[in-house]
Amino acid sequence: MRQIVYISSMRRQAAIDPAAILGQSRRNNARARITGLLFFDGKRFLQALEGEEAAVDAAFARIQADDRHHALVVLSDRTIAVREFGEWAMAYATPGEAGDALEQVMRLSMGADPAVRGTFAGFAQVRAAA
Ligand SMILES: Cc1cc2nc3c(=O)[nH]c(=O)nc-3n(C[C@H](O)[C@H](O)[C@H](O)COP(=O)(O)O)c2cc1C
């Protein structure tokens, strides 16, 4: 299985509707048996995607081509023996709720590799402090 973690920035002109991204992702990822976590802080996305190689490749190609975000950078790309995220989830930090987002991210990344979990925690922490 393959696991990819990337960060990207929301395109400024894009009308981002987190609920719409979540709905699309839930449906497609359930079908492709992709699990992971998407964290959106209002400006940037941090996402982990994992599953069978071909399924992750296809989903990631679609996501990369999505012009709602840009400046996408892959932070890690690993072969994994077992899934680290048991489900598909999205955590969304709105101003004033950043502390809740940090708590959500910590819970949702409980099974993840320490380096991957640290990436999510660090990102959410910076938002909580902002
Ligand atoms: C930050 C971000 C993360 C996304 N994550 C996923 C995802 O995990 N799975 C997925 O199928 N689509 C995801 N999408 C949406 C895809 O880019 C694309 O719009 C969608 O897969 C098209 O599916 P549809 O043809 O069923 O509408 C994401 C989009 C953005 C902007």
The ligand as a MOL file (V3000), in Angstrom:
LIG
                    3D

  0  0  0     0  0            999 V3000
M  V30 BEGIN CTAB
M  V30 COUNTS 31 33 0 0 0
M  V30 BEGIN ATOM
M  V30 1 C -7.5640 19.8960 -0.9400 0
M  V30 2 C -8.3880 18.9110 -1.7040 0
M  V30 3 C -8.4420 17.5850 -1.2900 0
M  V30 4 C -9.1850 16.6480 -1.9850 0
M  V30 5 N -9.2120 15.3640 -1.5550 0
M  V30 6 C -9.8930 14.4490 -2.2630 0
M  V30 7 C -9.8970 13.0900 -1.8850 0
M  V30 8 O -9.3050 12.6790 -0.8910 0
M  V30 9 N -10.6010 12.2240 -2.6470 0
M  V30 10 C -11.2740 12.6010 -3.7540 0
M  V30 11 O -11.8660 11.7700 -4.4060 0
M  V30 12 N -11.2950 13.8760 -4.1320 0
M  V30 13 C -10.6250 14.8140 -3.4170 0
M  V30 14 N -10.6540 16.1230 -3.8220 0
M  V30 15 C -11.4800 16.4820 -4.9840 0
M  V30 16 C -10.7990 16.1410 -6.2750 0
M  V30 17 O -9.7830 17.1030 -6.5350 0
M  V30 18 C -11.8120 16.1260 -7.4370 0
M  V30 19 O -12.4940 17.3450 -7.4980 0
M  V30 20 C -12.8290 15.0140 -7.2380 0
M  V30 21 O -12.1800 13.8180 -6.9390 0
M  V30 22 C -13.7000 14.8570 -8.4690 0
M  V30 23 O -14.6260 13.8520 -8.1470 0
M  V30 24 P -16.0780 13.7850 -8.8280 0
M  V30 25 O -15.7960 13.6650 -10.3000 0
M  V30 26 O -16.6990 12.5570 -8.2320 0
M  V30 27 O -16.8070 15.0430 -8.4600 0
M  V30 28 C -9.9060 17.0690 -3.1320 0
M  V30 29 C -9.8500 18.3950 -3.5410 0
M  V30 30 C -9.1040 19.3350 -2.8480 0
M  V30 31 C -9.0570 20.7520 -3.2930 0
M  V30 END ATOM
M  V30 BEGIN BOND
M  V30 1 1 1 2
M  V30 2 1 2 3
M  V30 3 2 2 30
M  V30 4 2 3 4
M  V30 5 1 4 5
M  V30 6 1 4 28
M  V30 7 2 5 6
M  V30 8 1 6 7
M  V30 9 1 6 13
M  V30 10 2 7 8
M  V30 11 1 7 9
M  V30 12 1 9 10
M  V30 13 2 10 11
M  V30 14 1 10 12
M  V30 15 2 12 13
M  V30 16 1 13 14
M  V30 17 1 14 15
M  V30 18 1 14 28
M  V30 19 1 15 16
M  V30 20 1 16 17
M  V30 21 1 16 18
M  V30 22 1 18 19
M  V30 23 1 18 20
M  V30 24 1 20 21
M  V30 25 1 20 22
M  V30 26 1 22 23
M  V30 27 1 23 24
M  V30 28 2 24 25
M  V30 29 1 24 26
M  V30 30 1 24 27
M  V30 31 2 28 29
M  V30 32 1 29 30
M  V30 33 1 30 31
M  V30 END BOND
M  V30 END CTAB
M  END
